[in-house]
């Protein structure tokens, strides 16, 4: 059995030790490296090519959000799972916009982290349960503002496929390979989607996909 290869990035050595012990106790997981700051996490990711990086958001120097952005740009196969003390809406959507695939609160790491790693390694999205309140609030706000540009039936079948894959964190090149399209065609589809739905960023696209049931995170 091929184990899920994991890089731990957190500036607290004691926490890293605890997470390493927890993860390595699983028969399908292996911690292959550690980093105490974002810059080191980026370098280690390039060297070790892990399947999943468990990334603390608040680290000295290059923070977890910027490290996530750099890792996803350089290592398209590597997925990033954020680990944070804060149920922060801004951090959540910034992470998704940076290319992250999940967000787990440190207080729930002992019960959620392992399942989240497995989901992300399969190419899925994991969001902590409290995220529901943010999605509901965003949806109600759109209704209040009379947003009429969120009708899923305005999209073609192909555009729905592209929407789902973009929201799940796949890059243009990965989507092109999966759908047997050129990267330029994928970019064109994405531009049409954003225009039809009145969206401006990937974080908005992910929120829309969640509201419409195109993503099914285990929350």
Biotite code that builds the C-alpha atoms (Angstrom):
import biotite.structure as struc

atoms = struc.array([
    struc.Atom([0.000, 0.000, 0.000], chain_id="A", res_id=1, res_name="UNK", atom_name="CA", element="C"),
    struc.Atom([1.306, 3.427, -0.970], chain_id="A", res_id=2, res_name="UNK", atom_name="CA", element="C"),
    struc.Atom([1.304, 5.663, 2.071], chain_id="A", res_id=3, res_name="UNK", atom_name="CA", element="C"),
    struc.Atom([0.190, 9.303, 1.996], chain_id="A", res_id=4, res_name="UNK", atom_name="CA", element="C"),
    struc.Atom([3.407, 11.333, 2.243], chain_id="A", res_id=5, res_name="UNK", atom_name="CA", element="C"),
    struc.Atom([2.983, 14.344, 4.523], chain_id="A", res_id=6, res_name="UNK", atom_name="CA", element="C"),
    struc.Atom([5.036, 17.455, 5.271], chain_id="A", res_id=7, res_name="UNK", atom_name="CA", element="C"),
    struc.Atom([4.322, 19.231, 8.583], chain_id="A", res_id=8, res_name="UNK", atom_name="CA", element="C"),
    struc.Atom([4.784, 23.006, 8.655], chain_id="A", res_id=9, res_name="UNK", atom_name="CA", element="C"),
    struc.Atom([4.324, 24.681, 12.038], chain_id="A", res_id=10, res_name="UNK", atom_name="CA", element="C"),
    struc.Atom([6.581, 26.936, 14.100], chain_id="A", res_id=11, res_name="UNK", atom_name="CA", element="C"),
    struc.Atom([5.765, 25.120, 17.367], chain_id="A", res_id=12, res_name="UNK", atom_name="CA", element="C"),
    struc.Atom([8.059, 22.119, 17.764], chain_id="A", res_id=13, res_name="UNK", atom_name="CA", element="C"),
    struc.Atom([5.922, 20.516, 20.474], chain_id="A", res_id=14, res_name="UNK", atom_name="CA", element="C"),
    struc.Atom([2.821, 20.640, 18.288], chain_id="A", res_id=15, res_name="UNK", atom_name="CA", element="C"),
    struc.Atom([4.727, 19.222, 15.329], chain_id="A", res_id=16, res_name="UNK", atom_name="CA", element="C"),
    struc.Atom([5.924, 16.348, 17.509], chain_id="A", res_id=17, res_name="UNK", atom_name="CA", element="C"),
    struc.Atom([2.366, 15.589, 18.603], chain_id="A", res_id=18, res_name="UNK", atom_name="CA", element="C"),
    struc.Atom([1.010, 15.748, 15.064], chain_id="A", res_id=19, res_name="UNK", atom_name="CA", element="C"),
    struc.Atom([3.827, 13.571, 13.795], chain_id="A", res_id=20, res_name="UNK", atom_name="CA", element="C"),
    struc.Atom([3.087, 10.925, 16.409], chain_id="A", res_id=21, res_name="UNK", atom_name="CA", element="C"),
    struc.Atom([-0.626, 11.009, 15.574], chain_id="A", res_id=22, res_name="UNK", atom_name="CA", element="C"),
    struc.Atom([-0.095, 10.797, 11.815], chain_id="A", res_id=23, res_name="UNK", atom_name="CA", element="C"),
    struc.Atom([2.617, 8.135, 11.901], chain_id="A", res_id=24, res_name="UNK", atom_name="CA", element="C"),
    struc.Atom([0.349, 5.935, 14.021], chain_id="A", res_id=25, res_name="UNK", atom_name="CA", element="C"),
    struc.Atom([-1.806, 5.479, 10.909], chain_id="A", res_id=26, res_name="UNK", atom_name="CA", element="C"),
    struc.Atom([-0.908, 2.585, 8.611], chain_id="A", res_id=27, res_name="UNK", atom_name="CA", element="C"),
    struc.Atom([-1.610, 4.646, 5.481], chain_id="A", res_id=28, res_name="UNK", atom_name="CA", element="C"),
    struc.Atom([0.354, 7.793, 6.392], chain_id="A", res_id=29, res_name="UNK", atom_name="CA", element="C"),
    struc.Atom([3.968, 8.831, 6.758], chain_id="A", res_id=30, res_name="UNK", atom_name="CA", element="C"),
    struc.Atom([5.471, 12.171, 7.830], chain_id="A", res_id=31, res_name="UNK", atom_name="CA", element="C"),
    struc.Atom([8.376, 12.677, 5.425], chain_id="A", res_id=32, res_name="UNK", atom_name="CA", element="C"),
    struc.Atom([9.490, 16.127, 6.547], chain_id="A", res_id=33, res_name="UNK", atom_name="CA", element="C"),
    struc.Atom([9.020, 19.090, 8.887], chain_id="A", res_id=34, res_name="UNK", atom_name="CA", element="C"),
    struc.Atom([9.316, 22.863, 8.558], chain_id="A", res_id=35, res_name="UNK", atom_name="CA", element="C"),
    struc.Atom([9.204, 25.633, 11.156], chain_id="A", res_id=36, res_name="UNK", atom_name="CA", element="C"),
    struc.Atom([8.387, 28.479, 8.755], chain_id="A", res_id=37, res_name="UNK", atom_name="CA", element="C"),
    struc.Atom([6.776, 29.076, 5.382], chain_id="A", res_id=38, res_name="UNK", atom_name="CA", element="C"),
    struc.Atom([9.962, 29.532, 3.378], chain_id="A", res_id=39, res_name="UNK", atom_name="CA", element="C"),
    struc.Atom([11.307, 26.201, 4.619], chain_id="A", res_id=40, res_name="UNK", atom_name="CA", element="C"),
    struc.Atom([7.970, 24.558, 3.832], chain_id="A", res_id=41, res_name="UNK", atom_name="CA", element="C"),
    struc.Atom([8.213, 25.742, 0.228], chain_id="A", res_id=42, res_name="UNK", atom_name="CA", element="C"),
    struc.Atom([11.783, 24.431, -0.132], chain_id="A", res_id=43, res_name="UNK", atom_name="CA", element="C"),
    struc.Atom([10.948, 21.118, 1.562], chain_id="A", res_id=44, res_name="UNK", atom_name="CA", element="C"),
    struc.Atom([7.920, 20.703, -0.665], chain_id="A", res_id=45, res_name="UNK", atom_name="CA", element="C"),
    struc.Atom([10.065, 21.025, -3.764], chain_id="A", res_id=46, res_name="UNK", atom_name="CA", element="C"),
    struc.Atom([12.636, 18.572, -2.425], chain_id="A", res_id=47, res_name="UNK", atom_name="CA", element="C"),
    struc.Atom([10.344, 15.952, -0.889], chain_id="A", res_id=48, res_name="UNK", atom_name="CA", element="C"),
    struc.Atom([7.304, 16.267, -3.191], chain_id="A", res_id=49, res_name="UNK", atom_name="CA", element="C"),
    struc.Atom([4.795, 15.301, -0.460], chain_id="A", res_id=50, res_name="UNK", atom_name="CA", element="C"),
    struc.Atom([1.199, 14.405, -1.232], chain_id="A", res_id=51, res_name="UNK", atom_name="CA", element="C"),
    struc.Atom([-0.126, 16.730, 1.491], chain_id="A", res_id=52, res_name="UNK", atom_name="CA", element="C"),
    struc.Atom([1.347, 19.670, 3.387], chain_id="A", res_id=53, res_name="UNK", atom_name="CA", element="C"),
    struc.Atom([-0.265, 20.319, 6.775], chain_id="A", res_id=54, res_name="UNK", atom_name="CA", element="C"),
    struc.Atom([0.304, 24.057, 6.994], chain_id="A", res_id=55, res_name="UNK", atom_name="CA", element="C"),
    struc.Atom([0.014, 26.405, 9.964], chain_id="A", res_id=56, res_name="UNK", atom_name="CA", element="C"),
    struc.Atom([-1.259, 29.769, 8.735], chain_id="A", res_id=57, res_name="UNK", atom_name="CA", element="C"),
    struc.Atom([0.472, 32.010, 11.306], chain_id="A", res_id=58, res_name="UNK", atom_name="CA", element="C"),
    struc.Atom([4.220, 31.450, 10.942], chain_id="A", res_id=59, res_name="UNK", atom_name="CA", element="C"),
    struc.Atom([7.172, 33.865, 11.011], chain_id="A", res_id=60, res_name="UNK", atom_name="CA", element="C"),
    struc.Atom([8.551, 35.247, 7.765], chain_id="A", res_id=61, res_name="UNK", atom_name="CA", element="C"),
    struc.Atom([6.602, 33.726, 4.888], chain_id="A", res_id=62, res_name="UNK", atom_name="CA", element="C"),
    struc.Atom([3.200, 32.929, 6.377], chain_id="A", res_id=63, res_name="UNK", atom_name="CA", element="C"),
    struc.Atom([1.117, 29.864, 5.597], chain_id="A", res_id=64, res_name="UNK", atom_name="CA", element="C"),
    struc.Atom([-1.076, 31.598, 3.025], chain_id="A", res_id=65, res_name="UNK", atom_name="CA", element="C"),
    struc.Atom([1.858, 32.805, 0.939], chain_id="A", res_id=66, res_name="UNK", atom_name="CA", element="C"),
    struc.Atom([3.624, 29.449, 1.350], chain_id="A", res_id=67, res_name="UNK", atom_name="CA", element="C"),
    struc.Atom([0.476, 27.712, 0.102], chain_id="A", res_id=68, res_name="UNK", atom_name="CA", element="C"),
    struc.Atom([0.379, 29.994, -2.938], chain_id="A", res_id=69, res_name="UNK", atom_name="CA", element="C"),
    struc.Atom([4.016, 29.248, -3.773], chain_id="A", res_id=70, res_name="UNK", atom_name="CA", element="C"),
    struc.Atom([3.713, 25.498, -3.226], chain_id="A", res_id=71, res_name="UNK", atom_name="CA", element="C"),
    struc.Atom([0.622, 25.189, -5.413], chain_id="A", res_id=72, res_name="UNK", atom_name="CA", element="C"),
    struc.Atom([2.354, 27.197, -8.136], chain_id="A", res_id=73, res_name="UNK", atom_name="CA", element="C"),
    struc.Atom([5.499, 25.064, -8.090], chain_id="A", res_id=74, res_name="UNK", atom_name="CA", element="C"),
    struc.Atom([4.161, 21.653, -7.026], chain_id="A", res_id=75, res_name="UNK", atom_name="CA", element="C"),
    struc.Atom([0.776, 21.196, -8.660], chain_id="A", res_id=76, res_name="UNK", atom_name="CA", element="C"),
    struc.Atom([0.371, 17.630, -7.388], chain_id="A", res_id=77, res_name="UNK", atom_name="CA", element="C"),
    struc.Atom([0.923, 18.611, -3.747], chain_id="A", res_id=78, res_name="UNK", atom_name="CA", element="C"),
    struc.Atom([-2.213, 19.525, -1.788], chain_id="A", res_id=79, res_name="UNK", atom_name="CA", element="C"),
    struc.Atom([-2.221, 21.908, 1.194], chain_id="A", res_id=80, res_name="UNK", atom_name="CA", element="C"),
    struc.Atom([-4.305, 21.496, 4.346], chain_id="A", res_id=81, res_name="UNK", atom_name="CA", element="C"),
    struc.Atom([-4.346, 24.572, 6.590], chain_id="A", res_id=82, res_name="UNK", atom_name="CA", element="C"),
    struc.Atom([-4.224, 24.138, 10.344], chain_id="A", res_id=83, res_name="UNK", atom_name="CA", element="C"),
    struc.Atom([-5.245, 27.194, 12.349], chain_id="A", res_id=84, res_name="UNK", atom_name="CA", element="C"),
    struc.Atom([-6.268, 28.246, 15.845], chain_id="A", res_id=85, res_name="UNK", atom_name="CA", element="C"),
    struc.Atom([-8.881, 30.617, 14.432], chain_id="A", res_id=86, res_name="UNK", atom_name="CA", element="C"),
    struc.Atom([-12.257, 30.030, 12.764], chain_id="A", res_id=87, res_name="UNK", atom_name="CA", element="C"),
    struc.Atom([-11.559, 33.038, 10.601], chain_id="A", res_id=88, res_name="UNK", atom_name="CA", element="C"),
    struc.Atom([-13.687, 33.659, 7.502], chain_id="A", res_id=89, res_name="UNK", atom_name="CA", element="C"),
    struc.Atom([-11.041, 35.832, 5.880], chain_id="A", res_id=90, res_name="UNK", atom_name="CA", element="C"),
    struc.Atom([-8.299, 33.244, 6.364], chain_id="A", res_id=91, res_name="UNK", atom_name="CA", element="C"),
    struc.Atom([-10.585, 30.506, 5.026], chain_id="A", res_id=92, res_name="UNK", atom_name="CA", element="C"),
    struc.Atom([-11.345, 32.190, 1.731], chain_id="A", res_id=93, res_name="UNK", atom_name="CA", element="C"),
    struc.Atom([-7.810, 33.515, 1.318], chain_id="A", res_id=94, res_name="UNK", atom_name="CA", element="C"),
    struc.Atom([-6.581, 29.956, 1.697], chain_id="A", res_id=95, res_name="UNK", atom_name="CA", element="C"),
    struc.Atom([-8.973, 28.671, -0.968], chain_id="A", res_id=96, res_name="UNK", atom_name="CA", element="C"),
    struc.Atom([-7.955, 31.506, -3.254], chain_id="A", res_id=97, res_name="UNK", atom_name="CA", element="C"),
    struc.Atom([-4.277, 30.594, -2.721], chain_id="A", res_id=98, res_name="UNK", atom_name="CA", element="C"),
    struc.Atom([-4.999, 27.041, -3.884], chain_id="A", res_id=99, res_name="UNK", atom_name="CA", element="C"),
    struc.Atom([-5.435, 25.300, -0.539], chain_id="A", res_id=100, res_name="UNK", atom_name="CA", element="C"),
    struc.Atom([-7.643, 22.219, -0.348], chain_id="A", res_id=101, res_name="UNK", atom_name="CA", element="C"),
    struc.Atom([-8.806, 22.277, 3.260], chain_id="A", res_id=102, res_name="UNK", atom_name="CA", element="C"),
    struc.Atom([-8.971, 24.013, 6.617], chain_id="A", res_id=103, res_name="UNK", atom_name="CA", element="C"),
    struc.Atom([-8.894, 22.310, 10.029], chain_id="A", res_id=104, res_name="UNK", atom_name="CA", element="C"),
    struc.Atom([-9.013, 24.014, 13.422], chain_id="A", res_id=105, res_name="UNK", atom_name="CA", element="C"),
    struc.Atom([-6.211, 23.066, 15.814], chain_id="A", res_id=106, res_name="UNK", atom_name="CA", element="C"),
    struc.Atom([-8.694, 22.478, 18.622], chain_id="A", res_id=107, res_name="UNK", atom_name="CA", element="C"),
    struc.Atom([-10.296, 19.713, 16.547], chain_id="A", res_id=108, res_name="UNK", atom_name="CA", element="C"),
    struc.Atom([-7.124, 18.281, 15.012], chain_id="A", res_id=109, res_name="UNK", atom_name="CA", element="C"),
    struc.Atom([-7.289, 15.104, 17.088], chain_id="A", res_id=110, res_name="UNK", atom_name="CA", element="C"),
    struc.Atom([-10.658, 14.127, 15.565], chain_id="A", res_id=111, res_name="UNK", atom_name="CA", element="C"),
    struc.Atom([-10.662, 15.821, 12.146], chain_id="A", res_id=112, res_name="UNK", atom_name="CA", element="C"),
    struc.Atom([-7.076, 15.964, 10.902], chain_id="A", res_id=113, res_name="UNK", atom_name="CA", element="C"),
    struc.Atom([-6.670, 12.360, 9.753], chain_id="A", res_id=114, res_name="UNK", atom_name="CA", element="C"),
    struc.Atom([-9.931, 12.282, 7.804], chain_id="A", res_id=115, res_name="UNK", atom_name="CA", element="C"),
    struc.Atom([-9.090, 15.656, 6.281], chain_id="A", res_id=116, res_name="UNK", atom_name="CA", element="C"),
    struc.Atom([-5.675, 14.411, 5.104], chain_id="A", res_id=117, res_name="UNK", atom_name="CA", element="C"),
    struc.Atom([-7.241, 11.362, 3.485], chain_id="A", res_id=118, res_name="UNK", atom_name="CA", element="C"),
    struc.Atom([-9.895, 13.433, 1.713], chain_id="A", res_id=119, res_name="UNK", atom_name="CA", element="C"),
    struc.Atom([-7.392, 15.943, 0.394], chain_id="A", res_id=120, res_name="UNK", atom_name="CA", element="C"),
    struc.Atom([-5.029, 13.202, -0.769], chain_id="A", res_id=121, res_name="UNK", atom_name="CA", element="C"),
    struc.Atom([-7.964, 11.883, -2.858], chain_id="A", res_id=122, res_name="UNK", atom_name="CA", element="C"),
    struc.Atom([-8.330, 15.299, -4.473], chain_id="A", res_id=123, res_name="UNK", atom_name="CA", element="C"),
    struc.Atom([-11.346, 16.407, -2.439], chain_id="A", res_id=124, res_name="UNK", atom_name="CA", element="C"),
    struc.Atom([-12.008, 19.528, -0.351], chain_id="A", res_id=125, res_name="UNK", atom_name="CA", element="C"),
    struc.Atom([-12.248, 19.515, 3.462], chain_id="A", res_id=126, res_name="UNK", atom_name="CA", element="C"),
    struc.Atom([-13.741, 22.409, 5.430], chain_id="A", res_id=127, res_name="UNK", atom_name="CA", element="C"),
    struc.Atom([-14.364, 22.479, 9.177], chain_id="A", res_id=128, res_name="UNK", atom_name="CA", element="C"),
    struc.Atom([-18.045, 22.229, 10.221], chain_id="A", res_id=129, res_name="UNK", atom_name="CA", element="C"),
    struc.Atom([-18.426, 25.835, 11.403], chain_id="A", res_id=130, res_name="UNK", atom_name="CA", element="C"),
    struc.Atom([-17.812, 27.011, 7.840], chain_id="A", res_id=131, res_name="UNK", atom_name="CA", element="C"),
    struc.Atom([-21.507, 26.416, 7.196], chain_id="A", res_id=132, res_name="UNK", atom_name="CA", element="C"),
    struc.Atom([-22.430, 29.649, 8.958], chain_id="A", res_id=133, res_name="UNK", atom_name="CA", element="C"),
    struc.Atom([-20.193, 31.621, 6.616], chain_id="A", res_id=134, res_name="UNK", atom_name="CA", element="C"),
    struc.Atom([-21.733, 30.017, 3.547], chain_id="A", res_id=135, res_name="UNK", atom_name="CA", element="C"),
    struc.Atom([-25.261, 30.625, 4.794], chain_id="A", res_id=136, res_name="UNK", atom_name="CA", element="C"),
    struc.Atom([-24.480, 34.251, 5.603], chain_id="A", res_id=137, res_name="UNK", atom_name="CA", element="C"),
    struc.Atom([-22.918, 34.764, 2.185], chain_id="A", res_id=138, res_name="UNK", atom_name="CA", element="C"),
    struc.Atom([-25.943, 33.181, 0.491], chain_id="A", res_id=139, res_name="UNK", atom_name="CA", element="C"),
    struc.Atom([-28.434, 35.325, 2.430], chain_id="A", res_id=140, res_name="UNK", atom_name="CA", element="C"),
    struc.Atom([-26.434, 38.430, 1.653], chain_id="A", res_id=141, res_name="UNK", atom_name="CA", element="C"),
    struc.Atom([-26.589, 37.651, -2.054], chain_id="A", res_id=142, res_name="UNK", atom_name="CA", element="C"),
    struc.Atom([-30.352, 37.145, -1.832], chain_id="A", res_id=143, res_name="UNK", atom_name="CA", element="C"),
    struc.Atom([-30.741, 40.434, 0.041], chain_id="A", res_id=144, res_name="UNK", atom_name="CA", element="C"),
    struc.Atom([-28.723, 42.238, -2.625], chain_id="A", res_id=145, res_name="UNK", atom_name="CA", element="C"),
    struc.Atom([-30.925, 40.747, -5.332], chain_id="A", res_id=146, res_name="UNK", atom_name="CA", element="C"),
    struc.Atom([-28.085, 38.854, -6.977], chain_id="A", res_id=147, res_name="UNK", atom_name="CA", element="C"),
    struc.Atom([-29.573, 37.224, -10.058], chain_id="A", res_id=148, res_name="UNK", atom_name="CA", element="C"),
    struc.Atom([-26.309, 36.044, -11.530], chain_id="A", res_id=149, res_name="UNK", atom_name="CA", element="C"),
    struc.Atom([-26.040, 32.808, -9.565], chain_id="A", res_id=150, res_name="UNK", atom_name="CA", element="C"),
    struc.Atom([-28.327, 30.564, -11.647], chain_id="A", res_id=151, res_name="UNK", atom_name="CA", element="C"),
    struc.Atom([-26.566, 27.280, -12.269], chain_id="A", res_id=152, res_name="UNK", atom_name="CA", element="C"),
    struc.Atom([-28.746, 26.567, -15.283], chain_id="A", res_id=153, res_name="UNK", atom_name="CA", element="C"),
    struc.Atom([-26.971, 29.335, -17.195], chain_id="A", res_id=154, res_name="UNK", atom_name="CA", element="C"),
    struc.Atom([-23.891, 27.097, -17.429], chain_id="A", res_id=155, res_name="UNK", atom_name="CA", element="C"),
    struc.Atom([-23.291, 24.422, -20.035], chain_id="A", res_id=156, res_name="UNK", atom_name="CA", element="C"),
    struc.Atom([-22.483, 20.866, -18.905], chain_id="A", res_id=157, res_name="UNK", atom_name="CA", element="C"),
    struc.Atom([-18.821, 21.425, -19.745], chain_id="A", res_id=158, res_name="UNK", atom_name="CA", element="C"),
    struc.Atom([-18.749, 24.687, -17.790], chain_id="A", res_id=159, res_name="UNK", atom_name="CA", element="C"),
    struc.Atom([-20.230, 22.889, -14.780], chain_id="A", res_id=160, res_name="UNK", atom_name="CA", element="C"),
    struc.Atom([-17.428, 20.325, -14.979], chain_id="A", res_id=161, res_name="UNK", atom_name="CA", element="C"),
    struc.Atom([-14.803, 23.055, -15.130], chain_id="A", res_id=162, res_name="UNK", atom_name="CA", element="C"),
    struc.Atom([-16.469, 24.930, -12.258], chain_id="A", res_id=163, res_name="UNK", atom_name="CA", element="C"),
    struc.Atom([-16.383, 21.855, -10.028], chain_id="A", res_id=164, res_name="UNK", atom_name="CA", element="C"),
    struc.Atom([-12.733, 21.081, -10.794], chain_id="A", res_id=165, res_name="UNK", atom_name="CA", element="C"),
    struc.Atom([-11.588, 24.683, -10.279], chain_id="A", res_id=166, res_name="UNK", atom_name="CA", element="C"),
    struc.Atom([-13.439, 24.790, -6.965], chain_id="A", res_id=167, res_name="UNK", atom_name="CA", element="C"),
    struc.Atom([-11.763, 21.542, -5.900], chain_id="A", res_id=168, res_name="UNK", atom_name="CA", element="C"),
    struc.Atom([-8.362, 23.156, -6.335], chain_id="A", res_id=169, res_name="UNK", atom_name="CA", element="C"),
    struc.Atom([-7.199, 21.689, -9.637], chain_id="A", res_id=170, res_name="UNK", atom_name="CA", element="C"),
    struc.Atom([-4.945, 23.824, -11.817], chain_id="A", res_id=171, res_name="UNK", atom_name="CA", element="C"),
    struc.Atom([-5.697, 24.747, -15.409], chain_id="A", res_id=172, res_name="UNK", atom_name="CA", element="C"),
    struc.Atom([-3.206, 22.128, -16.636], chain_id="A", res_id=173, res_name="UNK", atom_name="CA", element="C"),
    struc.Atom([-4.723, 19.400, -14.434], chain_id="A", res_id=174, res_name="UNK", atom_name="CA", element="C"),
    struc.Atom([-8.255, 20.252, -15.584], chain_id="A", res_id=175, res_name="UNK", atom_name="CA", element="C"),
    struc.Atom([-7.122, 20.190, -19.197], chain_id="A", res_id=176, res_name="UNK", atom_name="CA", element="C"),
    struc.Atom([-5.660, 16.715, -18.707], chain_id="A", res_id=177, res_name="UNK", atom_name="CA", element="C"),
    struc.Atom([-8.767, 15.374, -16.969], chain_id="A", res_id=178, res_name="UNK", atom_name="CA", element="C"),
    struc.Atom([-11.212, 16.739, -19.538], chain_id="A", res_id=179, res_name="UNK", atom_name="CA", element="C"),
    struc.Atom([-8.915, 16.203, -22.549], chain_id="A", res_id=180, res_name="UNK", atom_name="CA", element="C"),
    struc.Atom([-8.937, 19.887, -23.438], chain_id="A", res_id=181, res_name="UNK", atom_name="CA", element="C"),
    struc.Atom([-6.260, 22.457, -24.131], chain_id="A", res_id=182, res_name="UNK", atom_name="CA", element="C"),
    struc.Atom([-5.306, 24.763, -21.251], chain_id="A", res_id=183, res_name="UNK", atom_name="CA", element="C"),
    struc.Atom([-6.463, 27.716, -23.366], chain_id="A", res_id=184, res_name="UNK", atom_name="CA", element="C"),
    struc.Atom([-9.926, 26.147, -23.728], chain_id="A", res_id=185, res_name="UNK", atom_name="CA", element="C"),
    struc.Atom([-10.115, 25.615, -19.963], chain_id="A", res_id=186, res_name="UNK", atom_name="CA", element="C"),
    struc.Atom([-9.218, 29.268, -19.370], chain_id="A", res_id=187, res_name="UNK", atom_name="CA", element="C"),
    struc.Atom([-11.940, 30.306, -21.817], chain_id="A", res_id=188, res_name="UNK", atom_name="CA", element="C"),
    struc.Atom([-14.511, 28.158, -20.006], chain_id="A", res_id=189, res_name="UNK", atom_name="CA", element="C"),
    struc.Atom([-13.467, 29.621, -16.666], chain_id="A", res_id=190, res_name="UNK", atom_name="CA", element="C"),
    struc.Atom([-13.758, 33.170, -17.976], chain_id="A", res_id=191, res_name="UNK", atom_name="CA", element="C"),
    struc.Atom([-17.272, 32.416, -19.255], chain_id="A", res_id=192, res_name="UNK", atom_name="CA", element="C"),
    struc.Atom([-18.232, 30.913, -15.880], chain_id="A", res_id=193, res_name="UNK", atom_name="CA", element="C"),
    struc.Atom([-17.005, 33.920, -13.924], chain_id="A", res_id=194, res_name="UNK", atom_name="CA", element="C"),
    struc.Atom([-18.809, 36.263, -16.312], chain_id="A", res_id=195, res_name="UNK", atom_name="CA", element="C"),
    struc.Atom([-22.118, 34.356, -16.244], chain_id="A", res_id=196, res_name="UNK", atom_name="CA", element="C"),
    struc.Atom([-22.152, 34.019, -12.454], chain_id="A", res_id=197, res_name="UNK", atom_name="CA", element="C"),
    struc.Atom([-20.870, 37.486, -11.656], chain_id="A", res_id=198, res_name="UNK", atom_name="CA", element="C"),
    struc.Atom([-17.897, 36.116, -9.705], chain_id="A", res_id=199, res_name="UNK", atom_name="CA", element="C"),
    struc.Atom([-14.550, 37.830, -9.311], chain_id="A", res_id=200, res_name="UNK", atom_name="CA", element="C"),
    struc.Atom([-12.239, 35.351, -7.566], chain_id="A", res_id=201, res_name="UNK", atom_name="CA", element="C"),
    struc.Atom([-11.657, 31.674, -6.909], chain_id="A", res_id=202, res_name="UNK", atom_name="CA", element="C"),
    struc.Atom([-12.857, 32.006, -3.317], chain_id="A", res_id=203, res_name="UNK", atom_name="CA", element="C"),
    struc.Atom([-16.213, 33.299, -4.572], chain_id="A", res_id=204, res_name="UNK", atom_name="CA", element="C"),
    struc.Atom([-16.327, 30.455, -7.076], chain_id="A", res_id=205, res_name="UNK", atom_name="CA", element="C"),
    struc.Atom([-15.728, 27.888, -4.320], chain_id="A", res_id=206, res_name="UNK", atom_name="CA", element="C"),
    struc.Atom([-18.472, 29.389, -2.166], chain_id="A", res_id=207, res_name="UNK", atom_name="CA", element="C"),
    struc.Atom([-20.858, 29.258, -5.122], chain_id="A", res_id=208, res_name="UNK", atom_name="CA", element="C"),
    struc.Atom([-19.967, 25.632, -5.877], chain_id="A", res_id=209, res_name="UNK", atom_name="CA", element="C"),
    struc.Atom([-20.559, 24.667, -2.246], chain_id="A", res_id=210, res_name="UNK", atom_name="CA", element="C"),
    struc.Atom([-23.953, 26.391, -2.161], chain_id="A", res_id=211, res_name="UNK", atom_name="CA", element="C"),
    struc.Atom([-25.020, 24.574, -5.308], chain_id="A", res_id=212, res_name="UNK", atom_name="CA", element="C"),
    struc.Atom([-23.916, 21.165, -4.059], chain_id="A", res_id=213, res_name="UNK", atom_name="CA", element="C"),
    struc.Atom([-21.124, 20.745, -6.612], chain_id="A", res_id=214, res_name="UNK", atom_name="CA", element="C"),
    struc.Atom([-18.689, 20.009, -3.781], chain_id="A", res_id=215, res_name="UNK", atom_name="CA", element="C"),
    struc.Atom([-19.494, 17.626, -0.969], chain_id="A", res_id=216, res_name="UNK", atom_name="CA", element="C"),
    struc.Atom([-16.992, 18.204, 1.869], chain_id="A", res_id=217, res_name="UNK", atom_name="CA", element="C"),
    struc.Atom([-17.377, 15.933, 4.870], chain_id="A", res_id=218, res_name="UNK", atom_name="CA", element="C"),
    struc.Atom([-18.802, 18.495, 7.271], chain_id="A", res_id=219, res_name="UNK", atom_name="CA", element="C"),
])
